[in-house]
């Protein structure tokens, strides 16, 4: 039981750290700020995650866990049968990434991506992973006879990521025509 409580506390701290990073940026990510965001006594974060590196690593692992869960669930929910369905699914994912808690996670994810440029451990954790969402896109593209469905899937998803980043920074919504254009380009 003691080990489970410790793991749960680390999850609470990592979730709080995601919020702090999203709201206050890299400079605002401190052990004390995480303690406050988690509603825990000062020193709790330091007791579980001694260094800034340990805090960042826990935060990034949690981000990947949440993202993978979301993408796994999305891929398991829907079998993509048309370009319109693919565009609709991508549009829904983008809305999730640009609003509410998804927006906060996106802000934290991009801050961590910048940090990972100088940190091989973080970079390794952030490497795109296989999940049901990625597999569904790849299967659809392969079923449409697209040459190199692996490469096209990676390119399409990188473009989606770029649009999310653009809207986080510049504001505004992603228009359906933009998503449809990305899907059409992947199918060419």
ABEGO torsion letter per residue (X at the ends): XAAAAAAAAAAAAAAAAAAAAAAAEAAABBAAAAAAAAGBBBGAAAAABABAAAAAAAAAAAAAAAAAAAAAAAAAABBBABAAAAAAAAAAAAAAAABEAAAAAAAAAAAAAAAAAABAAAAAAABBBBBAAAAAAAAAAAAAGBBGAAAAAAAAAAAAAAAAAAAAAAEEBBBAAAAAAAAAAAAX
